[in-house]
Amino acid sequence: METILFVYGTLRTGERNHAYLRSGAYYIGSTSTKPEYSILDLVDYPGLIEGGDTSIPGEVWLVSSKILAQIDTLVNVHGGLFVRRPVNLIHAFEYPVIETYFYRNM
């Protein structure tokens, strides 16, 4: 199974964790979120949160379940630091659901 994933931080092209996507994901295009979010500077990486009026730039990728599992581990989804769920984008490339990683403000 494949997932359409919006990336906005260290997974983007040219960033330090982009190798996860270079290893077999398919680049769809660049876009931004609708201006409904805020971004937190968590020192080593950004954290997207709901609420706010900022449009966050990023990239959309088609990823396999294997790559998605690796990224889930990288961003600590199972430990509760981030949660993956649908995001509202300005241009969604006609995909009904595109997911991203939201920071859980604890």
C-alpha positions as a Markdown table, in Angstrom:
| # | Residue | x | y | z |
|---|---|---|---|---|
| 1 | Met | 0.0 | 0.0 | 0.0 |
| 2 | Glu | 1.2 | 3.5 | -0.8 |
| 3 | Thr | 0.6 | 6.8 | 1.0 |
| 4 | Ile | 0.7 | 10.3 | -0.3 |
| 5 | Leu | 2.9 | 12.3 | 2.1 |
| 6 | Phe | 3.5 | 16.0 | 2.5 |
| 7 | Val | 7.0 | 16.8 | 3.9 |
| 8 | Tyr | 8.0 | 20.2 | 5.3 |
| 9 | Gly | 11.2 | 19.8 | 7.3 |
| 10 | Thr | 14.3 | 17.6 | 7.3 |
| 11 | Leu | 12.8 | 15.2 | 4.7 |
| 12 | Arg | 12.6 | 17.8 | 2.0 |
| 13 | Thr | 15.0 | 17.8 | -1.0 |
| 14 | Gly | 18.5 | 18.9 | 0.1 |
| 15 | Glu | 17.8 | 18.4 | 3.8 |
| 16 | Arg | 19.6 | 15.9 | 6.1 |
| 17 | Asn | 16.9 | 13.2 | 6.1 |
| 18 | His | 15.9 | 13.3 | 2.5 |
| 19 | Ala | 17.7 | 10.0 | 1.9 |
| 20 | Tyr | 14.6 | 8.3 | 3.2 |
| 21 | Leu | 12.7 | 9.5 | 0.2 |
| 22 | Arg | 15.5 | 9.2 | -2.3 |
| 23 | Ser | 15.5 | 5.5 | -1.7 |
| 24 | Gly | 12.4 | 4.7 | -3.7 |
| 25 | Ala | 9.7 | 7.3 | -3.1 |
| 26 | Tyr | 8.1 | 9.1 | -6.1 |
| 27 | Tyr | 8.2 | 12.9 | -6.1 |
| 28 | Ile | 4.8 | 14.4 | -7.0 |
| 29 | Gly | 5.5 | 18.2 | -6.6 |
| 30 | Ser | 5.9 | 21.2 | -4.4 |
| 31 | Thr | 3.0 | 23.0 | -2.7 |
| 32 | Ser | 2.1 | 24.6 | 0.6 |
| 33 | Thr | -0.4 | 24.1 | 3.3 |
| 34 | Lys | -3.5 | 26.3 | 3.5 |
| 35 | Pro | -2.8 | 29.2 | 5.9 |
| 36 | Glu | -4.3 | 27.2 | 8.9 |
| 37 | Tyr | -1.1 | 26.1 | 10.6 |
| 38 | Ser | 1.9 | 27.2 | 12.6 |
| 39 | Ile | 5.5 | 25.8 | 12.7 |
| 40 | Leu | 7.5 | 25.4 | 15.8 |
| 41 | Asp | 11.3 | 25.5 | 15.9 |
| 42 | Leu | 12.2 | 22.4 | 17.9 |
| 43 | Val | 15.9 | 23.1 | 17.5 |
| 44 | Asp | 16.8 | 19.9 | 15.5 |
| 45 | Tyr | 13.7 | 19.9 | 13.4 |
| 46 | Pro | 10.4 | 21.8 | 12.8 |
| 47 | Gly | 7.0 | 20.8 | 14.2 |
| 48 | Leu | 3.8 | 21.5 | 12.4 |
| 49 | Ile | 0.8 | 22.3 | 14.6 |
| 50 | Glu | -2.8 | 23.1 | 13.8 |
| 51 | Gly | -4.1 | 26.6 | 14.4 |
| 52 | Gly | -2.5 | 29.7 | 13.1 |
| 53 | Asp | -2.4 | 31.6 | 9.8 |
| 54 | Thr | 0.8 | 30.4 | 8.2 |
| 55 | Ser | 1.1 | 28.6 | 4.9 |
| 56 | Ile | 4.0 | 26.1 | 5.2 |
| 57 | Pro | 5.9 | 25.2 | 2.1 |
| 58 | Gly | 6.8 | 21.6 | 1.4 |
| 59 | Glu | 6.9 | 18.7 | -1.1 |
| 60 | Val | 4.4 | 15.9 | -1.9 |
| 61 | Trp | 5.7 | 12.3 | -2.3 |
| 62 | Leu | 4.2 | 8.9 | -3.0 |
| 63 | Val | 5.8 | 6.5 | -0.5 |
| 64 | Ser | 5.6 | 2.8 | 0.0 |
| 65 | Ser | 4.5 | 1.2 | 3.2 |
| 66 | Lys | 8.1 | 0.2 | 3.9 |
| 67 | Ile | 9.4 | 3.8 | 3.5 |
| 68 | Leu | 6.5 | 5.1 | 5.5 |
| 69 | Ala | 7.3 | 2.7 | 8.4 |
| 70 | Gln | 11.0 | 3.9 | 8.3 |
| 71 | Ile | 9.9 | 7.6 | 8.4 |
| 72 | Asp | 7.4 | 6.9 | 11.2 |
| 73 | Thr | 10.3 | 5.5 | 13.2 |
| 74 | Leu | 12.5 | 8.5 | 12.4 |
| 75 | Val | 9.9 | 11.0 | 13.6 |
| 76 | Asn | 8.9 | 8.9 | 16.6 |
| 77 | Val | 5.3 | 8.4 | 15.7 |
| 78 | His | 5.1 | 5.3 | 17.9 |
| 79 | Gly | 6.6 | 7.1 | 20.8 |
| 80 | Gly | 4.0 | 9.9 | 20.6 |
| 81 | Leu | 6.2 | 12.8 | 19.5 |
| 82 | Phe | 4.5 | 13.2 | 16.1 |
| 83 | Val | 1.2 | 11.9 | 14.7 |
| 84 | Arg | 0.5 | 11.3 | 11.0 |
| 85 | Arg | -2.8 | 12.6 | 9.7 |
| 86 | Pro | -4.4 | 14.4 | 6.8 |
| 87 | Val | -3.3 | 18.0 | 6.0 |
| 88 | Asn | -5.0 | 20.7 | 4.0 |
| 89 | Leu | -2.9 | 21.9 | 1.1 |
| 90 | Ile | -3.3 | 24.8 | -1.3 |
| 91 | His | -2.7 | 22.4 | -4.3 |
| 92 | Ala | -3.4 | 18.7 | -3.5 |
| 93 | Phe | -2.7 | 17.3 | -7.0 |
| 94 | Glu | -6.2 | 15.7 | -7.1 |
| 95 | Tyr | -5.4 | 13.3 | -4.3 |
| 96 | Pro | -8.3 | 12.8 | -1.8 |
| 97 | Val | -6.0 | 12.4 | 1.2 |
| 98 | Ile | -2.5 | 13.7 | 1.7 |
| 99 | Glu | -0.9 | 13.1 | 5.1 |
| 100 | Thr | 1.8 | 14.8 | 7.1 |
| 101 | Tyr | 3.4 | 14.7 | 10.5 |
| 102 | Phe | 1.9 | 16.9 | 13.1 |
| 103 | Tyr | 3.8 | 17.7 | 16.3 |
| 104 | Arg | 2.0 | 16.8 | 19.5 |
| 105 | Asn | 2.3 | 19.8 | 21.8 |
| 106 | Met | 2.7 | 18.0 | 25.1 |
